[in-house]
């Protein structure tokens, strides 16, 4: 099944808008939840499982013949790496899992927007590259997300302002998905 850029834009815009709307309505609740996220093991396990499954989905369809013989061993190695990461690298596991998901989401966004007819697809592509850079940055230094969350939620007005910007961007992406993409 091929995902259309229009549907992807609506889904992504909704995924950004709903938490932002909740933060505007209840900044204290969203701040508390956001500050717990970086060290949350349940989120870490869920995001690592999602990231691993998504990566293995892409890896399964890879057709590079140079390593076709080793593909089953590599597949098992990737699964083992994910399991061992969940067991032995639990510090900031949620951030590490999020970083993997951000990288894969960026790939999906760029692949989906690749042959789009509208120049508005650049909004999705630029956003994808921002997510990819963030994924790389949070992989290398996961504590930076914790620091960024603490800075963005230092007080209720700051949390609401950033949520307002995210909500506006999410609504823009939804409108683009419903009209020009």
Secondary structure, DSSP 8 states (H G I E B T S, - for coil): ----HHHHHHHHHHHHHHHHHHHHH-HHHHHHHHHHHTT-HHHHHHHHHHHHHHHHHHHHT---GGGTTTHHHHHHHHHHHHHHHHHH--TTHHHHHHHHHHHHHHHHHHHHHTT-SSTTHHHHHHHHHHHHHHHHHHHH-THHHHHHHHHHTSSHHHHHHHHHHHHHHHHHHHHHHHHT-
